[in-house]
Amino acid sequence: MITSANYFEKKGKMDKAVQLYSRGGNKRRAMDLAIKYNLTNMMEDISSGVDDGDDPEVMKNSVDYLMQNQ
């Protein structure tokens, strides 16, 4: 999935890239792209799927996003 995400990112298909990065386990990259390209619907999906074992930076970005959009 990460290889496919890289492909879609290079092609400018950020929604697909974010989705694949997230599913492939690279939620940090997924969140970074979602924030950079203002893919709010994707940020919600990533944020709702964050759990205790995830990268602390992803968790922080998820909380920040959720707090701003209450």
Backbone torsions as a table, in degrees:
resi	resn	phi	psi	omega
1	MET	NA	-36.9	-179.6
2	ILE	-64.8	-40.3	177.6
3	THR	-60.8	-43.5	177.8
4	SER	-65.6	-39.2	178.2
5	ALA	-61.4	-43.5	176.8
6	ASN	-58.2	-43.8	179.8
7	TYR	-58.8	-51.6	-177.8
8	PHE	-65.8	-34.0	176.9
9	GLU	-63.5	-44.6	178.8
10	LYS	-63.4	-31.6	179.6
11	LYS	-83.8	-3.7	179.2
12	GLY	84.1	11.5	178.9
13	LYS	-93.7	73.8	-170.6
14	MET	-66.7	-33.6	179.1
15	ASP	-61.9	-43.8	177.6
16	LYS	-66.1	-42.9	-179.5
17	ALA	-61.0	-46.0	-179.8
18	VAL	-61.0	-45.5	-179.9
19	GLN	-60.1	-45.0	-178.1
20	LEU	-72.3	-38.3	175.5
21	TYR	-60.2	-44.2	-179.0
22	SER	-63.6	-49.0	179.4
23	ARG	-65.1	-32.1	-178.3
24	GLY	-81.2	-2.5	176.1
25	GLY	99.4	1.8	178.5
26	ASN	-104.7	69.2	-176.7
27	LYS	-68.0	-27.8	178.2
28	ARG	-62.1	-48.2	179.5
29	ARG	-65.0	-40.3	178.8
30	ALA	-59.7	-46.6	-179.1
31	MET	-67.3	-41.2	178.6
32	ASP	-57.9	-46.7	179.4
33	LEU	-67.6	-40.9	-179.7
34	ALA	-61.6	-40.2	178.3
35	ILE	-69.5	-47.5	-177.5
36	LYS	-58.6	-40.0	-176.1
37	TYR	-102.3	12.2	175.9
38	ASN	53.0	47.1	178.5
39	LEU	-91.7	75.3	-171.7
40	THR	-59.9	-38.7	179.0
41	ASN	-64.1	-33.3	178.8
42	MET	-73.5	-35.8	178.8
43	MET	-62.6	-38.4	177.8
44	GLU	-62.3	-43.3	179.4
45	ASP	-63.3	-44.3	-179.7
46	ILE	-65.9	-45.7	-178.0
47	SER	-61.8	-38.6	-178.7
48	SER	-72.2	-19.1	-179.0
49	GLY	-98.7	4.5	-178.6
50	VAL	-78.1	135.9	176.4
51	ASP	-134.6	-177.7	-172.3
52	ASP	-55.9	-31.3	-176.0
53	GLY	-84.3	-1.2	-176.5
54	ASP	-80.5	163.8	177.7
55	ASP	-54.2	129.4	-179.8
56	PRO	-56.4	-33.5	179.4
57	GLU	-66.0	-37.8	177.0
58	VAL	-65.2	-42.7	179.7
59	MET	-62.5	-42.7	179.0
60	LYS	-63.0	-46.9	179.2
61	ASN	-62.3	-37.3	178.7
62	SER	-64.9	-45.4	179.0
63	VAL	-63.4	-46.2	179.0
64	ASP	-56.4	-45.8	-179.8
65	TYR	-62.6	-46.8	-177.7
66	LEU	-64.9	-37.8	180.0
67	MET	-66.9	-36.4	-179.8
68	GLN	-72.6	-22.6	-173.2
69	ASN	-114.9	32.6	176.9
70	GLN	-84.6	NA	NA
